[in-house]
């Protein structure tokens, strides 16, 4: 398998916040944003793996800023790290200022997808090689997040989580 780069999976979805997608105080429903992020992440994962992909987990979501009715919202997704059959996707959510056009970061999330064959069985995915400083930072942090998840699920002995332990030594 060829080695790929995060830019190969870059996905950007831009849309408008409509009245039917808002809560009683006219901000985008969190569930609506989650669905948009899931779609963008699935496209990024499919671009990387060129396989059917399924959401394995939503590892982190930060709703840092409310997104009001009428906002232009852009969800950016890129594969940040791959493992044997899974891919971590890092998402950044931006809103666009109506007056200036300046983009402001509103939210972020981290999803994990697994590539599967036609029968739903996990299949290997290409390795990824980060290029930018941010991609390298997210790549390194992904291993720590995976180890933490495995330790918490009791699928990994904490003493084996070397990358995670290095944070505390």
Secondary structure, DSSP 4 states (H G I P E B T S, - for coil): ---B-GGGG-EEEEEEPPGGGB-TTSBB-HHHHHHHHHHHHHHHHHHHH-SEEEEEEEEEEEE-S--BTT-EEEEEEEEEEE-SSEEEEEEEEEEE-TTT--EEEEEEEEEEEEEE-TTS-B-----B---SHHHHHHHHHHHHHHHHHHHHTTSS-GGG-HHHHHTT-
